[in-house]
Amino acid sequence: MFSRLYIHVPFCVQKCHYCAFVSASPKVGELAEYPALLLRELQLQPPASGPLASIYFGGGTPSLLQPEQVAGLLAGIAARTGIRDDAEITLEANPGTVTQESLAAFRAAGIKRISLGIQSFDDRYLVQLGRVHTAAEARQAFQNARAARFDNISIDLIHALPGQSLDQWRAELLQAINLSPEHISIYGLTVEEGTPFARTYPADSPLLADEDRGADMFELADELLTAAGFDHYEIANYARSGSRSRHNCGYWQRDGYLGLGVAAHTFFRDRYGVRFSNPATLDEYRSMVASGVLVRRGEQRLAENDAMAEYMYLGLRLAEGINPDCFAREFGRSLESVYGAAIEELSRFGLLTVNGQTLSLTLRGMLLSNQVFARFI
């Protein structure tokens, strides 16, 4: 049913101005109690398909956990499900919450990969975003992770920030390249309804990047990062050879995964698949765990058409795209018979291309991926 585990840590020093994820500053005692709740929930869940291939601590700010709490969680997970020797185990970290000592302790606890939420190397934008670190602290956190013997470090950057020019974005990319991480994730700013950003920057704000400027920034990232030796392996992700995010690739390949914690999402490979999420508040989640009865919010049992659509719009995110033979094995139907008309139209507009036996997005298709994906839903 699942071979991967996502652990949601819904705590932050402060909520970023653009963030719409479920997170808040922890109240007294909440951080201390949370690992035990996670392990109790894991005991209530069905067994894994086998030893876990990947574990991902996301948030929120998972680096607010103490390294000994992470070690205890990994020990409990290993006892319940098993963890493969070569499993990828990632911890998201805010640069303002880690030191060389804490990073070394996380490494000793079993974390193999660090994902640093740098977002920008410009202090003006970090203040604008509501981040709790400075650019200097971000660079220092990266060096501290290296000193703590992490040889697989990912960094996140956001582009199309209010008022950001193409030259400013170029400077951000060059600083990222100069650090020489193994992995870089590049996200265009999305102004989510109900966030402080949405109140400050309404949709008609002249400071927000228009589609053309956003496209220019996307193309510049592709140009500079691929020239620096990074593989553009997914719409928003670049990696050195052998350093793709295996956990996230599992999402795009529809591997089954279990989400533990407040508001965590789960996908079980049960026939065509079932998706659901956990309660979205700590109080509700705590009550669920205490009752011993799992609550599945928004449960969706996928029909064949749902699964085929997911197969397309998730698989096309990856540079390798869709193999028609794999599609036929999965669903017992040819790709041409189901989506031939859509593929022909999108190819005619230069959004899809066929490389050997594989159907994939062009760079323009990546830019217009939402429009492409809508043709398969």
C-alpha positions in Angstrom: 0.0 0.0 0.0 2.9 2.4 0.7 6.6 2.4 0.6 7.3 6.0 1.6 6.6 8.1 4.6 5.9 11.8 5.0 5.9 13.4 8.4 4.3 16.8 8.8 5.6 19.0 11.5 3.1 21.9 11.8 5.2 24.3 13.9 7.2 27.4 12.9 8.9 30.2 14.7 6.6 32.5 12.8 4.4 32.0 9.8 5.8 33.3 6.5 3.7 36.0 4.8 3.1 33.9 1.7 2.5 30.6 3.4 -0.9 28.8 3.1 0.3 25.5 4.6 -1.0 24.3 8.0 1.5 25.7 10.5 1.7 27.9 13.6 4.0 28.8 16.4 4.0 26.0 19.0 2.3 26.4 22.3 4.0 25.3 25.5 4.5 21.5 25.5 3.3 20.9 21.9 6.7 20.2 20.4 7.5 17.9 23.3 4.4 15.8 22.9 4.3 15.6 19.1 6.7 12.7 18.4 4.7 10.4 20.7 1.5 11.3 18.8 3.2 10.5 15.5 4.4 7.1 16.6 0.9 6.3 18.1 -0.7 7.2 14.8 1.8 5.0 12.9 0.8 2.0 15.1 -2.8 2.6 14.1 -2.0 2.6 10.4 -1.9 -0.5 8.1 1.5 -2.1 7.5 3.9 -0.8 4.8 4.5 -2.7 1.7 8.0 -3.5 3.0 10.9 -1.5 4.5 10.5 2.2 3.6 12.3 3.6 0.6 12.2 7.2 1.8 11.2 9.3 4.7 10.5 13.1 4.5 10.2 15.4 7.5 8.3 18.4 6.1 6.4 21.4 7.5 6.2 23.8 8.9 9.7 23.8 10.3 10.9 20.2 11.2 14.2 21.6 12.3 12.4 22.9 15.4 12.4 19.2 16.6 15.3 18.2 18.8 17.7 15.8 17.1 17.0 13.2 19.9 13.3 13.4 19.0 14.1 12.7 15.4 16.3 9.8 16.4 13.5 8.4 18.5 11.0 8.8 15.7 13.3 7.0 13.3 13.8 4.2 15.8 10.1 3.8 16.2 9.5 3.8 12.5 12.2 1.2 11.9 10.6 -1.0 14.5 7.2 -0.7 13.0 7.8 -0.7 9.2 11.6 -1.2 8.7 13.7 1.2 6.8 15.9 0.2 3.8 19.6 0.7 4.3 19.7 2.9 1.2 16.6 4.9 2.2 16.6 8.6 1.5 15.8 10.4 4.7 15.2 14.2 4.4 14.7 17.0 6.9 13.5 20.4 5.9 15.3 23.1 7.8 14.9 26.8 8.2 18.4 28.4 8.2 17.5 30.5 11.2 16.8 27.5 13.4 20.0 25.4 12.9 23.6 25.5 14.0 26.6 23.3 13.0 26.1 21.4 16.3 22.4 20.8 15.7 23.0 19.7 12.1 25.7 17.3 13.2 23.3 15.9 15.7 20.6 15.5 13.0 23.1 13.7 10.9 24.0 11.4 13.8 20.2 10.8 14.4 19.9 9.3 10.9 19.0 12.3 8.6 20.8 11.8 5.3 19.6 14.8 3.3 18.9 18.4 4.3 16.6 20.7 2.4 17.3 24.4 3.3 14.4 26.8 2.8 16.6 29.7 1.8 14.1 31.3 -0.6 16.3 34.4 -1.3 19.8 35.7 -0.8 18.5 39.3 -0.6 17.7 40.6 2.9 15.0 42.9 1.5 13.1 40.0 0.0 13.6 37.9 3.1 11.9 40.6 5.2 9.1 40.9 2.6 8.6 37.1 2.7 8.5 37.1 6.5 11.5 34.8 6.9 13.3 34.6 10.2 16.8 34.4 8.8 19.1 36.7 6.9 21.0 36.0 3.7 24.3 35.7 5.7 22.6 33.2 8.0 21.4 31.2 5.0 24.9 31.0 3.5 26.3 30.0 7.0 23.6 27.3 7.4 24.7 25.8 4.1 28.4 25.8 5.2 27.4 24.4 8.6 25.5 21.5 6.8 28.6 20.7 4.8 30.7 20.8 8.0 28.2 18.4 9.6 29.1 15.9 6.8 25.9 16.3 4.7 26.8 15.4 1.2 23.2 15.8 -0.1 21.9 19.3 0.4 19.0 20.9 -1.4 18.1 24.6 -1.3 14.8 26.3 -2.2 14.5 29.6 -4.0 11.4 31.7 -4.9 11.3 33.9 -8.0 8.8 36.5 -9.4 8.8 38.3 -6.0 7.1 41.7 -5.9 9.3 44.2 -7.8 12.0 41.7 -8.5 13.9 42.3 -11.8 15.5 39.7 -14.1 19.0 40.9 -13.1 18.1 40.5 -9.4 16.9 36.9 -10.1 20.1 36.3 -12.0 22.1 37.3 -8.9 20.1 34.9 -6.8 20.8 32.0 -9.1 24.5 32.8 -9.3 24.8 32.8 -5.5 23.0 29.4 -5.4 25.3 28.0 -8.0 28.3 29.3 -6.1 27.3 27.3 -3.0 27.3 24.2 -5.2 24.4 22.3 -3.6 23.4 18.9 -4.9 19.8 20.0 -5.6 17.9 23.2 -6.2 14.2 23.8 -6.2 12.9 26.9 -8.0 9.4 28.1 -7.3 7.4 31.0 -8.7 5.7 33.0 -6.1 2.0 32.1 -5.7 -0.1 34.6 -3.8 -2.5 32.5 -1.8 -5.9 33.8 -0.7 -6.1 34.6 3.0 -2.3 35.1 3.5 -0.7 38.5 4.5 0.8 38.6 1.0 -2.7 38.6 -0.6 -3.7 41.5 1.6 -0.6 43.5 0.7 -0.4 42.6 -3.0 -3.8 42.3 -4.6 -4.0 40.5 -7.9 -3.8 43.8 -9.8 -0.7 45.1 -8.0 1.8 46.4 -10.5 4.6 45.0 -8.3 3.6 41.4 -9.0 5.3 39.8 -11.9 3.2 39.3 -15.1 3.3 36.1 -17.1 6.0 37.3 -19.4 8.4 38.3 -16.6 7.7 35.0 -14.8 8.4 33.1 -18.0 11.7 35.0 -18.5 12.7 34.1 -14.9 11.8 30.4 -15.5 13.9 30.3 -18.7 16.8 32.1 -17.1 16.9 29.5 -14.3 16.9 26.7 -16.9 19.7 28.3 -18.8 22.0 29.1 -15.9 21.4 25.9 -13.9 21.7 23.5 -16.8 24.9 25.3 -17.9 26.2 24.8 -14.4 25.7 21.0 -14.7 22.3 20.6 -13.0 19.8 18.3 -14.6 16.4 19.9 -15.0 14.6 16.7 -14.1 11.2 18.1 -13.0 9.4 21.4 -13.7 10.7 23.1 -10.6 13.6 20.9 -9.7 17.3 20.6 -10.7 19.8 18.1 -9.4 23.4 17.0 -9.8 23.8 13.5 -11.2 22.5 10.9 -8.7 20.9 13.6 -6.4 17.3 13.8 -7.5 14.8 13.9 -4.7 13.8 10.2 -4.6 11.0 10.9 -2.2 9.3 13.5 -4.4 9.9 11.4 -7.5 7.8 8.8 -5.7 4.9 11.2 -5.6 5.2 11.9 -9.4 5.4 8.2 -10.1 2.3 7.5 -8.0 4.1 5.4 -5.4 2.1 4.8 -2.3 3.0 7.0 0.7 1.7 7.4 4.2 1.3 10.9 5.7 1.7 11.2 9.5 0.8 14.2 11.5 -1.5 17.2 11.5 -3.0 17.8 8.0 -0.7 15.2 6.4 -1.9 13.7 3.1 -1.8 10.0 2.2 -2.0 8.1 -1.0 -2.4 4.3 -0.9 -1.9 2.1 -4.0 -5.2 0.3 -3.5 -6.4 -0.7 -7.0 -6.5 2.7 -8.7 -5.6 4.4 -5.4 -7.2 6.2 -2.5 -6.3 9.7 -1.2 -7.2 11.3 2.1 -5.8 13.7 4.8 -5.5 13.9 8.6 -7.4 16.4 10.8 -6.1 19.9 10.2 -5.7 21.1 13.8 -3.5 19.7 16.6 -6.5 19.4 18.9 -8.4 17.3 16.4 -5.4 15.2 15.6 -4.6 14.6 19.3 -8.2 13.5 19.8 -8.0 11.1 16.9 -4.9 9.5 18.1 -6.2 9.2 21.7 -9.4 7.6 20.4 -7.5 5.0 18.4 -9.8 5.5 15.5 -8.3 7.0 12.3 -10.2 9.9 10.6 -9.8 10.2 6.9 -10.7 13.7 5.7 -11.8 14.2 2.1 -11.3 10.5 1.2 -11.3 9.9 -2.5 -11.2 6.5 -4.0 -10.0 7.0 -7.5 -11.8 5.5 -10.5 -9.9 4.4 -13.6 -10.3 7.7 -15.3 -9.0 9.6 -12.2 -5.9 7.3 -12.0 -5.2 7.7 -15.7 -5.4 11.5 -15.5 -3.1 11.5 -12.4 -0.7 9.2 -14.3 -0.5 11.8 -17.0 -0.2 15.1 -15.1 2.1 13.7 -12.5 4.3 11.7 -14.8 4.6 14.6 -17.3 6.2 16.7 -14.5 9.3 14.6 -14.9 11.7 15.2 -17.8 11.4 11.5 -18.7 7.7 12.0 -19.2 5.3 9.1 -20.1 6.3 5.8 -21.6 3.3 4.4 -23.6 4.2 0.8 -22.9 4.2 1.5 -19.1 0.8 3.2 -19.4 -0.6 0.2 -21.3 0.7 -2.2 -18.6 -0.8 -0.1 -15.9 -4.3 0.3 -17.4 -4.6 -2.3 -20.1 -5.3 0.4 -22.7 -3.1 2.2 -25.1 -2.1 5.8 -24.5 -3.2 6.6 -28.0 -6.7 5.2 -27.5 -7.3 7.3 -24.4 -5.5 10.6 -25.0 -4.5 10.5 -28.7 -6.5 13.7 -29.6 -5.1 15.7 -26.7 -1.5 14.6 -27.4 -1.8 15.4 -31.1 -3.2 18.9 -30.3 -0.6 19.7 -27.6 2.2 18.5 -29.8 1.0 20.7 -32.6 1.3 23.7 -30.3 4.8 22.7 -29.3 4.0 21.8 -25.7 4.7 18.0 -25.9 7.4 16.1 -27.8 8.2 12.5 -28.5 11.7 11.4 -27.7 12.1 7.9 -28.8 9.3 6.0 -27.0 8.7 8.7 -24.4 6.2 11.6 -24.4 7.4 14.6 -22.5 6.9 18.3 -22.0 9.0 20.8 -24.0 10.4 23.8 -22.1 7.4 25.8 -23.3 5.2 23.0 -22.1 6.7 23.3 -18.6 6.0 27.0 -18.7 2.3 26.3 -19.6 2.1 23.0 -17.6 -1.2 23.8 -15.9 -2.9 24.3 -19.4 -1.3 21.1 -20.6 -2.4 19.1 -17.6 -6.0 20.4 -17.9 -6.3 18.5 -21.2 -5.9 15.2 -19.3 -8.5 15.9 -16.6 
